[in-house]
Amino acid sequence: MADVYRLGFVGAGNMAESIARGIANSGVLPPSTIRTAHRRPERRTVFESFGVRILETNQQVVDDSHIVILSVKPQVVKEVLLELRPFFSDEKVLVSIAAGIKLKDLQVCCLILYPLGGIPK
Ligand SMILES: NC(=O)c1ccc[n+]([C@@H]2O[C@H](COP(=O)([O-])OP(=O)(O)OC[C@H]3O[C@@H](n4cnc5c(N)ncnc54)[C@H](OP(=O)(O)O)[C@@H]3O)[C@@H](O)[C@H]2O)c1
């Protein structure tokens, strides 16, 4: 798995940092397989300090990742998804951690697959 999957974070804030550090520290994936982008240099430096690859744009993060974790604040989720919609494909998995965002809101860019038995919408 470590040789195959690349994980991208759109939104390099506190939650993304905690999750990325957890993944890297636990050895689930090497930090070199994790990528993100951020407009502020200090956030880029934080992620670089534990081996995450920094890209220039959200689009590049999506392009270069198999699994994308959407970790921006809920109020910017829609804007970010509309921007990134053209760059998602059937092969990519989107995971949203944004509080209060419904599955139907994520459908602007993704086909939602429901687990057997269903989950609350
Ligand atoms: N904190 C928690 O305990 C917690 C728990 C569960 C779920 N969540 C959810 O996790 C998400 C992230 O929370 P957080 O606490 O990590 O917030 P955060 O620290 O503010 O992280 C969000 C990051 O997204 C960046 N950002 C803003 N607009 C962007 C854009 N267009 N493209 C890319 N990045 C952009 C922000 O940059 P700037 O700072 O420069 O604006 C910030 O670094 C939220 O949706 C929240 O509901 C949080």
PDBQT file of the ligand as one rigid body, heavy atoms in Angstrom, charges set to zero:
ROOT
HETATM    1  N1  LIG A 201     -10.555  21.206  14.927  1.00  0.00    +0.000 N 
HETATM    2  C1  LIG A 201     -11.277  20.116  15.258  1.00  0.00    +0.000 C 
HETATM    3  O1  LIG A 201     -11.240  19.610  16.403  1.00  0.00    +0.000 OA
HETATM    4  C2  LIG A 201     -12.119  19.454  14.229  1.00  0.00    +0.000 A 
HETATM    5  C3  LIG A 201     -12.690  18.226  14.540  1.00  0.00    +0.000 A 
HETATM    6  C4  LIG A 201     -13.432  17.583  13.561  1.00  0.00    +0.000 A 
HETATM    7  C5  LIG A 201     -13.597  18.143  12.312  1.00  0.00    +0.000 A 
HETATM    8  N2  LIG A 201     -13.054  19.350  12.041  1.00  0.00    +0.000 N 
HETATM    9  C6  LIG A 201     -13.246  19.909  10.723  1.00  0.00    +0.000 C 
HETATM   10  O2  LIG A 201     -11.983  19.915  10.074  1.00  0.00    +0.000 OA
HETATM   11  C7  LIG A 201     -11.918  21.004   9.162  1.00  0.00    +0.000 C 
HETATM   12  C8  LIG A 201     -10.618  21.753   9.387  1.00  0.00    +0.000 C 
HETATM   13  O3  LIG A 201     -10.607  22.249  10.708  1.00  0.00    +0.000 OA
HETATM   14  P1  LIG A 201      -9.276  22.848  11.320  1.00  0.00    +0.000 P 
HETATM   15  O4  LIG A 201      -9.516  22.990  12.772  1.00  0.00    +0.000 OA
HETATM   16  O5  LIG A 201      -8.080  22.079  10.827  1.00  0.00    +0.000 OA
HETATM   17  O6  LIG A 201      -9.284  24.312  10.637  1.00  0.00    +0.000 OA
HETATM   18  P2  LIG A 201      -8.041  25.216  10.215  1.00  0.00    +0.000 P 
HETATM   19  O7  LIG A 201      -6.905  24.982  11.144  1.00  0.00    +0.000 OA
HETATM   20  O8  LIG A 201      -8.560  26.591  10.044  1.00  0.00    +0.000 OA
HETATM   21  O9  LIG A 201      -7.633  24.595   8.797  1.00  0.00    +0.000 OA
HETATM   22  C9  LIG A 201      -8.238  24.946   7.595  1.00  0.00    +0.000 C 
HETATM   23  C10 LIG A 201      -7.122  25.350   6.657  1.00  0.00    +0.000 C 
HETATM   24  O10 LIG A 201      -7.666  25.531   5.354  1.00  0.00    +0.000 OA
HETATM   25  C11 LIG A 201      -6.995  26.630   4.767  1.00  0.00    +0.000 C 
HETATM   26  N3  LIG A 201      -7.779  27.157   3.646  1.00  0.00    +0.000 N 
HETATM   27  C12 LIG A 201      -8.696  28.152   3.630  1.00  0.00    +0.000 A 
HETATM   28  N4  LIG A 201      -9.188  28.316   2.379  1.00  0.00    +0.000 NA
HETATM   29  C13 LIG A 201      -8.561  27.396   1.604  1.00  0.00    +0.000 A 
HETATM   30  C14 LIG A 201      -8.632  27.071   0.231  1.00  0.00    +0.000 A 
HETATM   31  N5  LIG A 201      -9.463  27.713  -0.622  1.00  0.00    +0.000 N 
HETATM   32  N6  LIG A 201      -7.839  26.079  -0.232  1.00  0.00    +0.000 NA
HETATM   33  C15 LIG A 201      -6.998  25.412   0.595  1.00  0.00    +0.000 A 
HETATM   34  N7  LIG A 201      -6.884  25.688   1.910  1.00  0.00    +0.000 NA
HETATM   35  C16 LIG A 201      -7.657  26.656   2.404  1.00  0.00    +0.000 A 
HETATM   36  C17 LIG A 201      -6.850  27.607   5.908  1.00  0.00    +0.000 C 
HETATM   37  O11 LIG A 201      -5.888  28.594   5.609  1.00  0.00    +0.000 OA
HETATM   38  P3  LIG A 201      -5.945  30.037   6.323  1.00  0.00    +0.000 P 
HETATM   39  O12 LIG A 201      -5.733  29.772   7.794  1.00  0.00    +0.000 OA
HETATM   40  O13 LIG A 201      -4.845  30.797   5.675  1.00  0.00    +0.000 OA
HETATM   41  O14 LIG A 201      -7.329  30.575   6.043  1.00  0.00    +0.000 OA
HETATM   42  C18 LIG A 201      -6.454  26.672   7.048  1.00  0.00    +0.000 C 
HETATM   43  O15 LIG A 201      -5.061  26.467   7.081  1.00  0.00    +0.000 OA
HETATM   44  C19 LIG A 201     -13.160  21.874   9.422  1.00  0.00    +0.000 C 
HETATM   45  O16 LIG A 201     -14.067  21.684   8.365  1.00  0.00    +0.000 OA
HETATM   46  C20 LIG A 201     -13.728  21.350  10.725  1.00  0.00    +0.000 C 
HETATM   47  O17 LIG A 201     -15.140  21.388  10.744  1.00  0.00    +0.000 OA
HETATM   48  C21 LIG A 201     -12.305  20.008  12.964  1.00  0.00    +0.000 A 
ENDROOT
TORSDOF 0
